[in-house]
Amino acid sequence: MTGGETMERAWYAIRVQSNKEDHVRRTLERKVETHGLQEKIFSVVVPVKKYEEIKNGKKRVRTEKIYPGYVLVEMVMDDVTWLFIRETSGVGDFVGAQAEATGKPFPLTEEEVGKIFGTGEEAGGKPAIKIDFEIGEQVKIKDGPFEDFDGVVEEIFPDKGRIRVTVNIFGRAAPVELEYWQAEKI
């Protein structure tokens, strides 16, 4: 075994054509099965985060690519797997520093992998809530006791799915905490 090769499974990032991440993932999964490399290439993942949003009064769970243009592969790095991945249509190259002796990349660190997979459904978390407001933005309250009041977004609480809006009540500024879907941009 030469330097840069390892018999341990590790995660590697590969650069792929933009907007072709899912196509490359499916292609790699098919090729791995066809060539019988399941014991060397274990997972091919397009990292995504899921979030909830409400549009036109309907709640939807959407996904968004965390790293557009990249796919992660859990594999054992050797001459065969390295060449196999690089020769797949749509794959640019491996990302990161490469061992001088072999030109093969170093795997992602445990910290990097933990950061990528530490959130979202893969880790058992529930989808994040996408709140499409900015602090200082003018909004109109469309539901609740302050319906039809205008206000200014003062704070955003994405983990709770809430916003704090300052409204003018009886000539005085008053903070009101709302669910994010109870307000709309003006």
N, C-alpha and C positions, 0 to 999 in steps of 0.2 A: 504494500500500500504506500502511495506517495503522499507527501505533505498536502494538506487541504482535503484529503479524502478521510472519511470517518465512517465507522460502522454504526454510529448512533443516529437515530432519527432527530431531525431538527427542522425548524421553519426557515424558509428562504423567501425573499420577496423577488418577484420578477416583473419587469416592465413589459407592458403589453400595449397594443394599439388602443388609442382612446375610444371609449364606447364599445369596445370589443371584449371587455372583461368576462362577461358571462359566456360568450361564444368560445373564448380560449379555455375557460374552466370546463365547459362541456366537452370540447375537443380533447383536452388532456385526460379527462376522466375516461372517455371512450378509448383513447390510445393506450392508457395504462391497462385497461381490461383486455384489450385486443392483444397486447404484447406480453401479458402476464407479469406485469411489474408491481402488482399489489403489495408485494412484500418489501418493496423499496420506496414506492411512492404511495403515501397513505391518505393524504387529504389535499384537495385543491379548493381554495376558498377565495371568494370575492368579499372582503370585509365591508359590511354594511351596518348602519345604525337604523333603528326603527323609531318612528315618532308618530304621535297622533296629531291630527289637525282637523279642524272643523271648517268645512266649506259649504256654503248654501244650507246651513243648518244640519249637515250630515257629518258624523264623526268617521274619519278614515284613518287607517294605519298605513303610513307610507314608509318606503325604504329609501335611503340615500347612501351612495357609496362613500365610505370614509376616505379612501385613497383612490380617486379615479385614475385609471391608467396602470393599476397594479393588481397583481394576483399573488396570493400567498400559497406556498406549496410546502407540505410537511413530507420530508423525504430523507432517505439515506443518500448522501452525496458521494458519488463515485463517477468514474469515466462514463459509464453507460447512462446513468440517470442525468448527469450534467448535459451530455450531448442530446439525449432524448428530449429534454425540456427545451433546450436552445433551438432544436430543429423543428419545433412545433410551429405551425403557421400562426402568425399574430404575435408571437413572443419576440420581444426585443432582446433583452439580456437580463441576467441576474443583477440585483441592486446591491451596492455596498462594496466594501473593501475586499480585495482579492489577495489570496496567498501568492507571494512572488514566485514560488517554485512551480506552482501548478496553474495559476491563473483562475482557479476556482474560488468562488465567493465564500466568505465566512457566513455562518448562519446568524439569524436574528438572535439577540440576547433574550434571556428569560424576561427581563424588564420590558423590552419592546413587545414581545408576544403578549405579556400580561396587560400592557396598555391597550393593545389592539383588541384583545378578546375579553377584557375586563368589564366591558359594558355591553348592553344589548341583550338580545334573546339568547345568544349562545351561552352566556353566563347566567341565564335564568332570570335576568332582570326584565322589568316590563318596559314597553316602549316609552321613550322620552316624549315630552310634549313640545311641539314646535310652536313657540309663541312669536308671532310675526309683528311685534311692536318694538319700538325703540323708546328709550327714556326721552321725555320732552315732546313726544309726538301727541298731536291733537286726536282725540277719539270721541265717539258718540256712544253712550251706553244704550244698548238695544234690548236689555232684559233686566228685570228685577225692580226694586223700589225706586231706583234712580233712572228709570227708562226715559229716554229722550234728553237727558242731561248731557252737556258737552264737558269734557275735561282734558287734563294733561296727564300722560303716563309718568309717574314719579319713580316707581320701582317695579321690577319684574321678578317673579319667583318661579322659574321654570320647573323646579322639582315639585312644586305644589300645583302648577298649572294656573297660577293666579297672577294678577297685576294690581298695583295700587295706583289709583287715579285720583287726582285732586279735582273736585268739582266745586262750583260756586253755589252754595245753598244759603238763601236769605242774606245775600251780600257778603258772605264769608267763605273763605276757602276751607274745604273739609276733605280729608283723605277718605277714600272709599276703596275697600278691597273687593275685587271681583274675580270670577272665573274668567279666563282669557277669552272665552267665546261670547261673553256678555257685552263685549265692546267691539266696535269696528272703527277703522281709520276714517277720518273725515277727508 
